[in-house]
């Protein structure tokens, strides 16, 4: 599984559990509603720093009643992407 596939899988699991859409997550993290869609379509990529920002945001907003998936290690909530 590629990192892009992992990224999309964890976003999709978050969306399924939270009721948010990819577009809503994309806007919350990147202030760009289409960023995740463009990554999924192969028309864009993200830097490691942006991946860190996405994972930190997902971790801080992950529904408490569900387990964190094993695609990436869960970042500590006090970590901040620099």
N, CA, C and O atoms as a MOPAC input file, in Angstrom:
PM7 MOZYME 1SCF
protein

 N      0.86100 1    -1.17100 1     0.00000 1
 C      0.00000 1     0.00000 1     0.00000 1
 C      0.91000 1     1.23700 1     0.00000 1
 O      1.81300 1     1.34900 1     0.82900 1
 N      0.66700 1     2.15000 1    -0.92200 1
 C      1.46600 1     3.37100 1    -1.00000 1
 C      1.05400 1     4.34100 1     0.10800 1
 O      0.01300 1     4.17200 1     0.74300 1
 N      1.88600 1     5.35400 1     0.32700 1
 C      1.52800 1     6.36000 1     1.32800 1
 C      0.26300 1     7.11000 1     0.91400 1
 O     -0.55700 1     7.46600 1     1.76100 1
 N      0.10800 1     7.34700 1    -0.37500 1
 C     -1.10900 1     8.00900 1    -0.84600 1
 C     -2.33100 1     7.14200 1    -0.54600 1
 O     -3.35300 1     7.64800 1    -0.08400 1
 N     -2.22900 1     5.85500 1    -0.80400 1
 C     -3.34100 1     4.94700 1    -0.49900 1
 C     -3.63200 1     4.91900 1     1.00100 1
 O     -4.79100 1     4.88700 1     1.41200 1
 N     -2.58200 1     4.93000 1     1.81000 1
 C     -2.77200 1     4.96600 1     3.26700 1
 C     -3.46500 1     6.25000 1     3.69700 1
 O     -4.39400 1     6.23300 1     4.50500 1
 N     -2.99500 1     7.36700 1     3.14000 1
 C     -3.58800 1     8.66300 1     3.46100 1
 C     -5.07500 1     8.66000 1     3.13900 1
 O     -5.89700 1     9.05600 1     3.96500 1
 N     -5.41600 1     8.21500 1     1.94600 1
 C     -6.82500 1     8.20500 1     1.53600 1
 C     -7.64200 1     7.23200 1     2.38300 1
 O     -8.79800 1     7.51000 1     2.70300 1
 N     -7.05200 1     6.09600 1     2.74700 1
 C     -7.77000 1     5.11700 1     3.56700 1
 C     -8.08300 1     5.67800 1     4.95200 1
 O     -9.18600 1     5.48900 1     5.46200 1
 N     -7.12800 1     6.36000 1     5.55500 1
 C     -7.37600 1     6.89700 1     6.89200 1
 C     -8.37000 1     8.05800 1     6.83000 1
 O     -9.20300 1     8.21300 1     7.72300 1
 N     -8.28100 1     8.86700 1     5.78000 1
 C     -9.26600 1     9.94700 1     5.61500 1
 C    -10.65400 1     9.34600 1     5.42000 1
 O    -11.61800 1     9.81500 1     6.02500 1
 N    -10.76400 1     8.32300 1     4.59100 1
 C    -12.07300 1     7.70500 1     4.35600 1
 C    -12.63500 1     7.05500 1     5.61800 1
 O    -13.84100 1     7.11400 1     5.85800 1
 N    -11.77300 1     6.43600 1     6.42800 1
 C    -12.25900 1     5.86600 1     7.68400 1
 C    -12.73900 1     6.97300 1     8.62300 1
 O    -13.76700 1     6.83100 1     9.28600 1
 N    -11.99300 1     8.06700 1     8.67500 1
 C    -12.43100 1     9.19000 1     9.50700 1
 C    -13.78600 1     9.70300 1     9.02600 1
 O    -14.68900 1     9.94600 1     9.82700 1
 N    -13.91400 1     9.86400 1     7.72200 1
 C    -15.17800 1    10.37200 1     7.16700 1
 C    -16.34300 1     9.44100 1     7.49500 1
 O    -17.42600 1     9.90100 1     7.86000 1
 N    -16.12200 1     8.14000 1     7.36800 1
 C    -17.18000 1     7.17700 1     7.66100 1
 C    -17.60500 1     7.24300 1     9.13100 1
 O    -18.78200 1     7.07100 1     9.44700 1
 N    -16.66400 1     7.48800 1    10.00800 1
 C    -16.95600 1     7.50500 1    11.44300 1
 C    -17.49100 1     8.85600 1    11.92700 1
 O    -18.26400 1     8.92000 1    12.88300 1
 N    -17.07000 1     9.93100 1    11.25700 1
 C    -17.42900 1    11.26200 1    11.74700 1
 C    -18.61100 1    11.88700 1    11.01500 1
 O    -19.25100 1    12.80500 1    11.52900 1
 N    -18.90100 1    11.38400 1     9.80500 1
 C    -19.95900 1    11.97700 1     9.00200 1
 C    -19.48000 1    13.13800 1     8.14300 1
 O    -20.26400 1    13.71800 1     7.39300 1
 N    -18.20900 1    13.47900 1     8.24400 1
 C    -17.65800 1    14.54500 1     7.40300 1
 C    -17.31700 1    13.97500 1     6.01800 1
 O    -17.18600 1    12.76200 1     5.85100 1
 N    -17.18000 1    14.85300 1     5.05000 1
 C    -16.77200 1    14.45500 1     3.70600 1
 C    -15.27100 1    14.71300 1     3.53700 1
 O    -14.65400 1    15.42200 1     4.33200 1
 N    -14.70800 1    14.12800 1     2.49600 1
 C    -13.30400 1    14.41300 1     2.16100 1
 C    -13.09100 1    15.91200 1     1.96400 1
 O    -12.07900 1    16.47100 1     2.38600 1
 N    -14.05700 1    16.54800 1     1.31800 1
 C    -13.94100 1    17.98200 1     1.05600 1
 C    -13.90300 1    18.78400 1     2.35700 1
 O    -13.14100 1    19.74300 1     2.47800 1
 N    -14.72300 1    18.38800 1     3.32200 1
 C    -14.74000 1    19.08900 1     4.60500 1
 C    -13.42300 1    18.89500 1     5.35300 1
 O    -12.88200 1    19.84300 1     5.92200 1
 N    -12.91400 1    17.67600 1     5.35100 1
 C    -11.62400 1    17.41300 1     5.99700 1
 C    -10.52200 1    18.20200 1     5.28900 1
 O     -9.68500 1    18.83100 1     5.93600 1
 N    -10.53000 1    18.16400 1     3.98300 1
 C     -9.53500 1    18.87700 1     3.20000 1
 C     -9.53600 1    20.36400 1     3.53400 1
 O     -8.47600 1    20.97300 1     3.67900 1
 N    -10.70500 1    20.93400 1     3.65200 1
 C    -10.79000 1    22.35800 1     3.97700 1
 C    -10.29900 1    22.63500 1     5.39900 1
 O     -9.58000 1    23.60700 1     5.62700 1
 N    -10.67800 1    21.79500 1     6.34100 1
 C    -10.25900 1    21.99700 1     7.72900 1
 C     -8.73900 1    21.95400 1     7.87200 1
 O     -8.16300 1    22.72800 1     8.63600 1
 N     -8.09800 1    21.05800 1     7.14300 1
 C     -6.65500 1    20.87900 1     7.28700 1
 C     -5.87200 1    21.82000 1     6.38700 1
 O     -4.92200 1    22.46000 1     6.83600 1
 N     -6.26200 1    21.90800 1     5.12100 1
 C     -5.46800 1    22.61900 1     4.12100 1
 C     -6.06100 1    23.95800 1     3.69700 1
 O     -5.42300 1    24.71000 1     2.96100 1
 N     -7.27800 1    24.26600 1     4.15600 1
 C     -8.00300 1    25.45400 1     3.69600 1
 C     -8.16000 1    25.42300 1     2.18100 1
 O     -8.14100 1    26.45300 1     1.50800 1
 N     -8.31600 1    24.20700 1     1.67100 1
 C     -8.46100 1    23.93900 1     0.23800 1
 C     -9.38000 1    22.72800 1     0.11900 1
 O     -8.96500 1    21.59700 1     0.36800 1
 N    -10.60500 1    22.96900 1    -0.25700 1
 C    -11.62700 1    21.92500 1    -0.29200 1
 C    -11.28900 1    20.79700 1    -1.26100 1
 O    -11.74700 1    19.67400 1    -1.05400 1
 N    -10.51900 1    21.04600 1    -2.29400 1
 C    -10.24900 1    20.03800 1    -3.32300 1
 C     -8.89600 1    19.35500 1    -3.18300 1
 O     -8.58400 1    18.47400 1    -3.98500 1
 N     -8.08800 1    19.71700 1    -2.21200 1
 C     -6.72600 1    19.17600 1    -2.12500 1
 C     -6.71100 1    17.65000 1    -2.03900 1
 O     -5.98600 1    17.00400 1    -2.79600 1
 N     -7.48100 1    17.07100 1    -1.14800 1
 C     -7.50000 1    15.61500 1    -1.00500 1
 C     -8.04000 1    14.97000 1    -2.26800 1
 O     -7.54000 1    13.92100 1    -2.67400 1
 N     -9.03300 1    15.55600 1    -2.89700 1
 C     -9.57600 1    15.01100 1    -4.15500 1
 C     -8.51400 1    15.02700 1    -5.24700 1
 O     -8.40700 1    14.07200 1    -6.01600 1
 N     -7.73000 1    16.09600 1    -5.32300 1
 C     -6.67700 1    16.16800 1    -6.33300 1
 C     -5.58100 1    15.13900 1    -6.05700 1
 O     -5.01200 1    14.58100 1    -6.99500 1
 N     -5.28600 1    14.88700 1    -4.80600 1
 C     -4.32500 1    13.84000 1    -4.44700 1
 C     -4.88400 1    12.47800 1    -4.87200 1
 O     -4.16300 1    11.66100 1    -5.44400 1
 N     -6.16000 1    12.23900 1    -4.59400 1
 C     -6.80000 1    10.97100 1    -4.96400 1
 C     -6.80600 1    10.75500 1    -6.46800 1
 O     -6.67300 1     9.62800 1    -6.94400 1
 N     -6.96300 1    11.85200 1    -7.21900 1
 C     -6.99000 1    11.76500 1    -8.68700 1
 C     -5.59800 1    11.72900 1    -9.30400 1
 O     -5.47000 1    11.60100 1   -10.52200 1
 N     -4.56000 1    11.83800 1    -8.49200 1
 C     -3.19700 1    11.85800 1    -9.00500 1
 C     -2.79600 1    13.17700 1    -9.62200 1
 O     -1.79800 1    13.25300 1   -10.33900 1
 N     -3.56800 1    14.22200 1    -9.35000 1
 C     -3.29800 1    15.54400 1    -9.93800 1
 C     -2.53200 1    16.45100 1    -8.99000 1
 O     -2.16400 1    17.56500 1    -9.36300 1
 N     -2.28900 1    15.99200 1    -7.77500 1
 C     -1.55700 1    16.78300 1    -6.78900 1
 C     -0.89800 1    15.82600 1    -5.81000 1
 O     -1.23300 1    14.64300 1    -5.74100 1
 N      0.02100 1    16.35700 1    -5.07500 1
 C      0.66000 1    15.59000 1    -4.00300 1
 C      0.76500 1    16.51300 1    -2.79500 1
 O      0.46900 1    17.70500 1    -2.87700 1
 N      1.18900 1    15.94400 1    -1.68200 1
 C      1.39700 1    16.76500 1    -0.50200 1
 C      2.79700 1    16.49100 1     0.02600 1
 O      3.36900 1    15.42600 1    -0.20700 1
 N      3.32400 1    17.45300 1     0.72600 1
 C      4.63800 1    17.30200 1     1.33900 1
 C      4.51100 1    16.49700 1     2.62400 1
 O      3.41000 1    16.26800 1     3.12400 1
 N      5.63700 1    16.07900 1     3.14300 1
 C      5.64100 1    15.36700 1     4.42100 1
 C      5.09300 1    16.27500 1     5.51500 1
 O      4.37400 1    15.80700 1     6.39900 1
 N      5.41300 1    17.53900 1     5.47200 1
 C      4.90000 1    18.48700 1     6.46600 1
 C      3.37100 1    18.54300 1     6.42200 1
 O      2.72200 1    18.57600 1     7.46700 1
 N      2.79600 1    18.55400 1     5.21600 1
 C      1.33600 1    18.57600 1     5.09800 1
 C      0.72600 1    17.24900 1     5.54700 1
 O     -0.35800 1    17.22700 1     6.13000 1
 N      1.42400 1    16.14400 1     5.27300 1
 C      0.95900 1    14.85200 1     5.76400 1
 C      0.93700 1    14.85900 1     7.28900 1
 O     -0.02200 1    14.39000 1     7.90200 1
 N      1.99400 1    15.39000 1     7.89900 1
 C      2.02000 1    15.50600 1     9.36300 1
 C      0.84300 1    16.32500 1     9.86600 1
 O      0.18500 1    15.94400 1    10.83400 1
 N      0.57700 1    17.45100 1     9.21100 1
 C     -0.55100 1    18.30600 1     9.61700 1
 C     -1.86900 1    17.55000 1     9.53000 1
 O     -2.71000 1    17.65500 1    10.42300 1
 N     -2.04800 1    16.79100 1     8.45800 1
 C     -3.27400 1    16.01300 1     8.28200 1
 C     -3.40200 1    14.95900 1     9.37600 1
 O     -4.46900 1    14.81700 1     9.97500 1
 N     -2.33000 1    14.22000 1     9.64200 1
 C     -2.39700 1    13.16000 1    10.65000 1
 C     -2.63700 1    13.73100 1    12.04600 1
 O     -3.38400 1    13.14900 1    12.83300 1
 N     -2.01800 1    14.85100 1    12.35300 1
 C     -2.23900 1    15.48100 1    13.65500 1
 C     -3.69400 1    15.92900 1    13.77300 1
 O     -4.32800 1    15.71400 1    14.80600 1
 N     -4.22400 1    16.55100 1    12.71900 1
 C     -5.61900 1    16.99900 1    12.75900 1
 C     -6.55600 1    15.80900 1    12.93200 1
 O     -7.47600 1    15.84700 1    13.74900 1
 N     -6.31500 1    14.74700 1    12.15500 1
 C     -7.16200 1    13.55800 1    12.27600 1
 C     -7.08100 1    12.97700 1    13.68600 1
 O     -8.10400 1    12.61600 1    14.26900 1
 N     -5.87400 1    12.88600 1    14.23100 1
 C     -5.69900 1    12.33600 1    15.57000 1
 C     -6.45000 1    13.15400 1    16.60900 1
 O     -7.10600 1    12.59700 1    17.49000 1
 N     -6.35600 1    14.46500 1    16.50800 1
 C     -7.02200 1    15.33200 1    17.48000 1
 C     -8.54100 1    15.31500 1    17.33700 1
 O     -9.25500 1    15.65100 1    18.28200 1
 N     -9.03600 1    14.93000 1    16.17500 1
 C    -10.47600 1    14.93600 1    15.91800 1
 C    -11.06500 1    13.53700 1    15.75100 1
 O    -12.24700 1    13.39700 1    15.43500 1
 N    -10.25800 1    12.51400 1    15.96000 1
 C    -10.71100 1    11.13700 1    15.77300 1
 C    -11.80300 1    10.81200 1    16.78400 1
 O    -11.64900 1    11.10400 1    17.96900 1
 N    -12.90400 1    10.21300 1    16.33700 1
 C    -13.98600 1     9.86500 1    17.27100 1
 C    -13.47100 1     8.97800 1    18.41000 1
 O    -12.79700 1     7.97400 1    18.17600 1
 N    -13.79400 1     9.36000 1    19.61800 1
 C    -13.26500 1     8.68600 1    20.80700 1
 C    -13.70400 1     7.23000 1    20.91800 1
 O    -13.01900 1     6.41700 1    21.53900 1
 N    -14.82900 1     6.90600 1    20.32400 1
 C    -15.35400 1     5.54800 1    20.47100 1
 C    -14.84700 1     4.58700 1    19.40300 1
 O    -15.34100 1     3.46400 1    19.30900 1
 N    -13.86900 1     5.00500 1    18.59500 1
 C    -13.32100 1     4.12000 1    17.56400 1
 C    -11.80200 1     4.08300 1    17.65700 1
 O    -11.16600 1     5.05600 1    18.06400 1
 N    -11.23800 1     2.95400 1    17.27700 1
 C     -9.79500 1     2.77500 1    17.31600 1
 C     -9.12700 1     3.49400 1    16.14700 1
 O     -9.69600 1     3.60600 1    15.06100 1
 N     -7.93300 1     3.96900 1    16.38600 1
 C     -7.09200 1     4.56800 1    15.34900 1
 C     -6.62600 1     3.44300 1    14.42500 1
 O     -6.13000 1     2.42700 1    14.91100 1
 N     -6.77200 1     3.59700 1    13.10100 1
 C     -6.33500 1     2.53700 1    12.18900 1
 C     -4.80900 1     2.46100 1    12.11800 1
 O     -4.11200 1     3.41100 1    12.47300 1
 N     -4.31100 1     1.33600 1    11.66300 1
 C     -2.87700 1     1.09900 1    11.67500 1
 C     -2.11100 1     1.60700 1    10.46200 1
 O     -0.97200 1     1.19200 1    10.25200 1
 N     -2.68600 1     2.47700 1     9.66800 1
 C     -2.00000 1     2.94700 1     8.46300 1
 C     -0.76900 1     3.77200 1     8.77800 1
 O      0.23700 1     3.68400 1     8.07400 1
 N     -0.83800 1     4.57100 1     9.82700 1
 C      0.24900 1     5.41100 1    10.30500 1
 C      0.22700 1     5.36500 1    11.82200 1
 O     -0.82900 1     5.16300 1    12.42300 1
 N      1.38700 1     5.55100 1    12.44800 1
 C      1.39300 1     5.69000 1    13.90000 1
 C      0.59100 1     6.93200 1    14.26200 1
 O      0.62700 1     7.94100 1    13.55800 1
 N     -0.12400 1     6.83800 1    15.35500 1
 C     -0.93200 1     7.98600 1    15.77400 1
 C     -0.04700 1     9.04600 1    16.41400 1
 O      0.66500 1     8.76800 1    17.38000 1
 N     -0.09100 1    10.26800 1    15.87300 1
 C      0.72400 1    11.32200 1    16.48500 1
 C      0.16500 1    11.73400 1    17.82400 1
 O     -1.03700 1    11.63500 1    18.06800 1
 N      1.04400 1    12.19500 1    18.68800 1
 C      0.61300 1    12.72100 1    19.97200 1
 C     -0.13000 1    14.02500 1    19.73800 1
 O      0.25300 1    14.80500 1    18.86600 1
 N     -1.17000 1    14.26900 1    20.48800 1
 C     -1.99700 1    15.45000 1    20.24700 1
 C     -1.24200 1    16.74900 1    20.49000 1
 O     -1.60600 1    17.77700 1    19.91800 1
 N     -0.20700 1    16.73600 1    21.31700 1
 C      0.51200 1    17.98400 1    21.55900 1
 C      1.56900 1    18.26400 1    20.49800 1
 O      2.19100 1    19.32600 1    20.53000 1
 N      1.79300 1    17.34500 1    19.55900 1
 C      2.72700 1    17.61200 1    18.47300 1
 C      2.13800 1    18.66400 1    17.55100 1
 O      0.92600 1    18.71100 1    17.33900 1
 N      2.99000 1    19.49300 1    17.01300 1
 C      2.55600 1    20.52200 1    16.08600 1
 C      3.46400 1    20.45400 1    14.87200 1
 O      4.68800 1    20.44100 1    14.99900 1
 N      2.85700 1    20.41200 1    13.69300 1
 C      3.66400 1    20.41900 1    12.47000 1
 C      4.30500 1    21.78300 1    12.32500 1
 O      3.61900 1    22.80400 1    12.35700 1
 N      5.59000 1    21.80200 1    12.16900 1
 C      6.32500 1    23.06000 1    12.03800 1
 C      6.51500 1    23.41100 1    10.58100 1
 O      7.11400 1    24.44000 1    10.26800 1

